[in-house]
Structures are given as structure tokens and as C-alpha cells.
Amino acid sequence: MRHTCIATIPESIQKFGEGFSFSNKKNAKKYASKLAVDWLITHNYMPADGTVKFPKVQQLPPLPPKPNTSVPLPLPLPLPSFAASVSSDAPAPATKTSSWASQVPELCTRLGYDTPTYEITKTSETEAFYSGHAHFGGDPRIVGKFGPVQNVFGQKRAKEEIAKELVSFLKDIERQRLEQHESEEKKRKRSSDSSQQEQLSEEVGKIDG
């Protein structure tokens, strides 16, 4: 059985080794390769001695070893907890669903006041700047102007600034009423305890007598 090997190179359209056969594959490959090398040397693609220096291939750094999944990873440290204290007289911040202005009517209802009136006027002919305040009409318990603002951009924002001061003012009244109520409750409790103690002492005196 005869073997034939054909070698091709990009520099030539010639098929090296074509038409030659050998008794084994190894000799056929060697002969086809030799013909291709000789052609490259003849056409100055390789040095005459046939030696070729190939550029060194840059080796990539080895990949880091995979973590041992059998060893449990350390749990993250718990975040510190902070206890926030909010004083009762501090106005609650307005949110998207609860604006400052929306809190005013509820506070007025709890305290027994009428809802205040907002007096807001535009202060610029070319820009949307507004000034204003709020008042409780003729209610003699709350007299004066509340939350006055000057040259605030936007009518809605001006109303919110006024309402913010109203919420702070109304919550302060609510806090004072709560403190007064707690103080009166303590006085009544002390008075009740004192009466019970006197009654008990009288009863003990009668028994001893």
C-alpha cells in the first residue's frame, strides 16, 4: 500500500508532494514538508539554513484557585442598630402622600380649632414668586399671622412652607395640653391616695380604740 502526502502554504498555490508516493505515511509527510521548506528558502521566506524563530507567546497568569465550597464562609457582621427618639413637639416630615398642608386640618380638629385661611399673593409679574401667611380668622384664642414667607418660588411650595410652621405651632399646643393633662392626673392620683391613707388611718384608730 502506497501513501501520498500533499503540503500547502499561503505563499504559494503549488501543492508540494503531489505525484509522489511512499511505502509509509511518515516518509510521505517528510518529503512534502521538505519540498515546501525548499520553496520558502528559494523565495527568501526562510533563511538558507531553514531555522525560524517564532515569537514567544505571552502566558496568561494562572487563574485563582476555586474556593473550597465545603468550608463555610464567615457570616457578615450585623449592622449596628440605632434607636431614634422623636420629641412630641417636632413636626412630622411631609411625605409624597402626606404634605404639611394636609396635616393642618387634622391637628385643628383634634385641638378644636377651625381650619386656617392661607393668604398667598404673587410678588413678581414675570416670575412665579409668592409671599403669604395664614390666619385663623376671628378666633380670639389664636390671633396673628402664622408662617409668613417671602418670595418663595411656586404657589404650592409657598403654601407648604406656611403649613410647616402651622404644624409646628399646633403640635406645640398639643404637647402643652398633654403635659397639663398628665400633671392634673398625677395631682388627682396623689389626692386620692392621700384620702385613702387618711381613711385607713381612721379605721385603724377605731379598731385600736
C-alpha positions in Angstrom: 0.0 0.0 0.0 1.4 3.4 -1.1 0.9 6.7 0.8 0.8 10.2 -0.6 1.0 13.5 1.3 0.4 17.0 0.0 1.5 20.2 1.7 0.2 23.7 1.0 1.4 27.1 2.2 -0.3 30.5 1.9 2.7 31.9 0.0 2.3 29.5 -2.9 -0.5 27.9 -4.9 1.7 24.9 -5.6 0.8 21.5 -4.0 4.0 20.1 -2.6 4.3 16.3 -2.7 1.7 15.7 -5.3 2.5 12.8 -7.6 4.9 11.1 -5.2 4.1 8.0 -3.1 5.9 6.2 -0.3 5.6 2.9 1.5 4.6 4.6 4.8 2.9 7.8 5.8 5.9 9.2 7.7 8.2 9.4 4.7 5.4 10.9 2.6 4.9 13.7 5.2 8.6 14.4 5.4 9.0 14.6 1.7 6.1 17.0 1.2 7.3 19.2 4.1 10.9 19.3 2.6 9.6 20.5 -0.7 7.6 23.3 0.9 10.6 24.4 3.0 12.9 24.4 0.0 10.4 26.6 -1.9 10.3 29.0 1.0 14.1 29.2 1.2 14.4 29.7 -2.6 11.9 32.6 -2.5 13.6 34.2 0.6 10.7 33.5 3.0 13.1 31.5 5.2 16.9 31.6 5.9 19.1 29.2 4.0 19.7 27.0 7.0 16.0 26.6 7.5 15.9 27.9 11.0 12.9 30.0 12.0 12.4 31.9 15.3 8.8 32.2 16.4 7.8 34.9 18.8 7.2 33.8 22.3 3.6 33.5 23.3 2.8 35.6 26.3 1.5 33.3 29.0 -1.6 34.5 31.0 -1.4 34.5 34.8 -2.9 31.4 36.3 -6.5 31.7 37.5 -7.0 31.9 41.2 -8.0 28.6 42.8 -11.7 28.0 43.3 -12.9 28.5 46.8 -13.5 25.4 48.8 -17.2 25.2 49.0 -17.1 22.7 51.8 -15.7 25.4 54.2 -18.4 27.7 55.4 -17.7 31.4 54.6 -17.8 33.8 57.6 -21.1 35.5 58.2 -21.3 39.2 57.7 -21.2 41.3 60.9 -24.6 42.6 62.0 -25.1 46.3 61.3 -25.4 48.5 64.4 -28.9 49.4 65.4 -29.7 53.0 66.3 -32.7 54.0 68.4 -34.1 57.2 67.1 -36.1 59.4 69.6 -38.5 61.9 68.2 -39.9 64.6 70.5 -43.6 65.0 70.5 -43.4 68.7 69.6 -41.3 68.2 66.5 -43.5 68.3 63.3 -43.5 65.1 61.3 -41.8 65.3 57.9 -44.1 65.7 54.9 -44.1 62.7 52.5 -45.3 62.3 49.0 -48.7 61.1 50.3 -48.9 63.4 53.4 -47.9 67.0 52.8 -47.6 69.7 55.5 -50.8 71.3 54.4 -52.7 68.0 54.7 -51.7 67.6 58.3 -53.1 71.0 59.4 -56.8 70.2 59.3 -56.4 67.0 61.3 -54.5 68.8 64.0 -57.1 71.6 64.1 -59.9 69.1 64.5 -58.1 67.4 67.5 -57.5 70.7 69.1 -60.9 72.2 68.5 -59.8 75.0 66.1 -61.2 76.0 62.7 -59.0 75.3 59.7 -56.8 78.4 59.0 -57.0 80.5 55.9 -54.0 81.0 53.6 -53.3 84.4 52.2 -50.9 84.0 49.3 -50.1 86.6 46.7 -47.8 86.7 43.7 -44.9 89.1 44.1 -43.4 89.2 40.6 -45.0 89.9 37.3 -42.5 87.8 35.3 -41.5 85.0 37.7 -43.6 82.6 39.9 -42.6 84.1 43.2 -45.1 84.2 46.1 -45.4 85.6 49.6 -48.0 85.0 52.2 -49.2 83.8 55.6 -52.0 82.0 57.4 -54.5 83.2 60.0 -57.4 81.8 62.0 -59.9 84.5 61.2 -61.7 85.9 64.2 -60.9 83.1 66.6 -59.8 85.0 69.8 -57.8 82.1 71.0 -55.3 82.3 68.1 -54.6 85.8 66.9 -52.0 87.0 64.4 -50.3 85.8 61.2 -48.6 82.4 61.1 -45.8 81.1 58.9 -45.1 84.3 56.9 -43.0 83.6 53.8 -41.4 86.0 51.3 -40.6 85.4 47.6 -40.9 81.7 47.5 -40.8 80.1 44.1 -44.1 78.4 43.3 -47.5 78.9 44.9 -47.7 75.3 46.2 -44.3 75.5 47.7 -45.2 78.7 49.5 -48.3 77.1 51.0 -46.2 74.2 52.2 -43.7 76.5 53.9 -46.6 78.2 55.7 -48.2 74.9 56.6 -44.9 73.6 58.0 -44.8 76.4 60.6 -48.5 75.8 61.4 -47.9 72.1 62.1 -45.0 73.0 64.4 -47.2 75.6 66.2 -50.2 73.3 66.6 -48.1 70.3 67.7 -46.6 72.5 70.4 -50.1 73.4 71.7 -51.0 69.7 71.6 -47.9 68.8 73.6 -48.6 71.5 76.3 -52.2 70.2 76.7 -50.9 66.7 77.1 -48.4 67.7 79.7 -51.1 69.7 81.6 -53.5 66.7 81.5 -50.8 64.4 82.8 -50.0 66.8 85.6 -53.6 67.0 86.6 -53.9 63.3 86.5 -50.9 63.0 88.9 -52.4 65.5 91.3 -55.7 63.7 91.3 -53.9 60.4 92.0 -51.9 61.9 94.8 -55.1 63.4 96.3 -56.9 60.1 96.0 -54.0 58.1 97.6 -53.9 60.7 100.5 -57.6 60.4 101.2 -57.4 56.6 101.2 -54.5 56.7 103.6 -56.4 59.1 105.9 -59.4 56.8 105.8 -57.3 53.8 106.5 -55.7 55.5 109.5 -59.1 56.4 110.9 -60.3 52.9 110.6 -57.1 51.6 112.3 -57.6 54.1 115.1 -61.1 52.9 115.7 -60.0 49.3 115.9 -57.3 50.2 118.4 -59.7 52.2 120.5 
